[in-house]
Amino acid sequence: SCKVFFAKDPLKIVRAQGQYMFNEKGEKYLDCINNVAHVGHSHPYVIKAATKQMELLNTNSRFLHDNLVQYAQRLTATLPEKLSVCYFVNSGSEANDLALRLARQYRGHQDVITLE
């Protein structure tokens, strides 16, 4: 159930910049599948912010930290009042799992409909 993309002619990606990824031969590919659509690979602002944070503390959201609270406040300030709670997760799979658990708890049902 788990397969490699491009199984017949696998890509060996060695670097990326902006919206492009490059293989070991320097050939350029438009990245349409990774989670970089908003800012691209190697974005200077993201690198600077990540470096600054890693110089201070390199961990995930399992521990309390003021930056988590401040980010949640900034984020919810842009949303309608009913959307005032943030859950930080590290992947789409984790987000989907949490959404299902919340929906099941709220509705009291276990049924799910999905589309392939």
For each residue, the residues with C-beta under 8 A, 3 or more apart:
1:
2:
3: 7
4: 7 10
5: 10 11 33
6: 9 10 11
7: 3 4 10
8:
9: 6
10: 4 5 6 7
11: 5 6 21 23 29
12: 23 24
13: 16 21 22 23 29
14: 22 23 24
15: 21 22
16: 13 20 21 22 31 36 41 42
17: 20 22 40 41 42
18: 40 41 42 43
19: 30 31 36 37 40 41
20: 16 17 28 29 30 31 41
21: 11 13 15 16 28 29 31 34 41
22: 13 14 15 16 17 26 27 28 29
23: 11 12 13 14 26 27 29
24: 12 14
25:
26: 22 23
27: 22 23
28: 20 21 22
29: 11 13 20 21 22 23
30: 19 20
31: 16 19 20 21 34 36 41
32:
33: 5
34: 21 31 37 41
35: 92
36: 16 19 31 39 40 41
37: 19 34 40
38:
39: 36 43 45 46
40: 17 18 19 36 37 43
41: 16 17 18 19 20 21 31 34 36
42: 16 17 18 47
43: 18 39 40 46 47
44: 47 48
45: 39 48 49
46: 39 43 49 50
47: 42 43 44 50 51
48: 44 45 51 52
49: 45 46 52 53
50: 46 47 53 54
51: 47 48 54 55
52: 48 49 55 56
53: 49 50 56 57 58 67
54: 50 51 57 58
55: 51 52
56: 52 53
57: 53 54 65
58: 53 54
59: 62 63 65
60: 63 90
61: 65 68 88 90
62: 59
63: 59 60
64: 68
65: 57 59 61 68 69
66: 69 70
67: 53 70 71
68: 61 64 65 71 72 88
69: 65 66 72 73
70: 66 67 73 74
71: 67 68 74 75 86
72: 68 69 75 76 86 88
73: 69 70 76 77
74: 70 71 77 78
75: 71 72 78 79 86
76: 72 73 79 83 84 85 86
77: 73 74
78: 74 75
79: 75 76 83 84
80: 83
81: 84
82:
83: 76 79 80
84: 76 79 81
85: 76
86: 71 72 75 76
87: 98
88: 61 68 72
89: 94 95 98
90: 60 61 94
91: 94 95
92: 35 95 96
93: 96 97
94: 89 90 91 97 98
95: 89 91 92 98 99
96: 92 93 99 100
97: 93 94 100 101
98: 87 89 94 95 101 102
99: 95 96 102 103
100: 96 97 103 104 112
101: 97 98 104 105
102: 98 99 105 106
103: 99 100 106 107
104: 100 101 107 108 109 110
105: 101 102 108
106: 102 103
107: 103 104
108: 104 105
109: 104
110: 104
111:
112: 100
113:
114:
115:
116:
